Amino acid sequence: TEDPARCAACLWNYVDARDVAHACRLWLESDLPDFRAFNVAAEDVCLEVPTAQLLRQFYPGVPVRGPLGERQSPYLSAAIRQALGWEAQIGWRDIRAQALAQG
């Protein structure tokens, strides 16, 4: 993810498949009635570039409402966190560090 343009269409979002599986399991084991859509995303963007800078560069006409953390994902997982207690556990920086350590 060295090139911000490659990930602009998904707003530099990512989530590890294991975190997605955990979200699915929580939903399947829950008592939530009916259908409900959730954003399932990591809390941070997949780049070392501040989110506000990325948004200004790639989406200059789109207003940013509310405060935005330095590398906060534009996709908020607050609804699934509130409903099921889900949070992403596996970060891309950790995976990259492990891969670099293994050589």
C-alpha positions in Angstrom: 0.0 0.0 0.0 2.9 2.4 -0.8 0.8 4.1 -3.5 -2.2 6.1 -2.1 -3.9 6.1 -5.5 -4.2 2.3 -5.5 -6.4 2.4 -2.4 -8.3 5.6 -2.9 -11.5 3.8 -4.2 -11.8 1.9 -0.9 -10.8 5.0 1.2 -7.6 3.2 2.2 -9.6 0.8 4.3 -8.6 -2.7 5.2 -9.6 -5.5 7.5 -8.0 -8.8 8.2 -10.0 -11.9 7.1 -9.7 -13.3 10.7 -11.4 -10.1 12.0 -14.2 -10.5 9.5 -14.7 -14.1 10.5 -14.9 -13.0 14.1 -17.5 -10.4 13.3 -19.6 -13.0 11.4 -19.3 -15.4 14.3 -20.5 -12.8 16.8 -23.5 -12.0 14.6 -24.4 -15.7 14.1 -24.2 -16.3 17.8 -26.1 -13.2 18.7 -29.8 -12.6 19.4 -30.0 -9.7 16.9 -33.3 -9.9 15.0 -33.6 -9.5 11.3 -31.0 -8.1 8.9 -28.6 -5.3 9.8 -25.7 -4.0 7.8 -22.4 -3.2 9.6 -19.1 -1.6 8.5 -16.4 -4.1 9.5 -13.2 -2.2 9.2 -9.9 -1.7 11.0 -9.7 1.6 12.9 -6.8 2.9 10.8 -6.0 3.4 7.2 -3.5 1.2 5.4 -0.9 3.9 4.8 1.4 6.0 6.9 -0.2 9.2 5.5 -2.7 11.2 7.6 -6.3 10.5 6.6 -7.2 14.2 6.3 -4.3 14.7 3.8 -5.5 11.7 1.7 -9.1 13.0 1.7 -8.0 16.5 0.6 -5.8 15.1 -2.1 -8.2 12.5 -3.6 -11.6 13.8 -2.6 -11.1 17.6 -2.4 -14.8 18.5 -2.8 -16.1 16.2 -0.1 -16.6 17.8 3.3 -15.2 16.1 6.4 -17.8 16.2 9.2 -16.5 15.9 12.7 -13.1 15.3 14.1 -10.8 12.8 12.3 -7.9 11.0 14.0 -4.5 11.2 12.2 -4.8 7.9 10.5 -8.4 7.1 11.3 -10.3 5.0 8.8 -13.2 6.9 7.1 -15.2 3.7 7.7 -16.6 3.6 11.2 -17.3 0.3 12.9 -19.1 1.9 15.8 -22.4 0.2 15.2 -21.0 -3.4 15.3 -18.9 -2.4 18.3 -22.0 -1.2 20.1 -24.3 -4.1 19.0 -21.8 -7.0 19.3 -18.7 -5.7 21.0 -16.6 -6.4 17.9 -13.3 -4.6 17.3 -10.6 -5.3 14.8 -7.7 -7.1 16.5 -5.2 -7.7 13.7 -3.4 -4.6 12.4 -1.6 -4.3 9.1 1.4 -2.8 10.8 1.8 -5.9 13.0 1.5 -8.2 10.0 4.1 -6.1 8.2 6.5 -6.2 11.2 6.1 -10.0 11.4 6.9 -10.4 7.7 9.9 -8.1 7.9 11.2 -10.0 11.0 10.9 -13.3 9.2 12.9 -11.9 6.3 
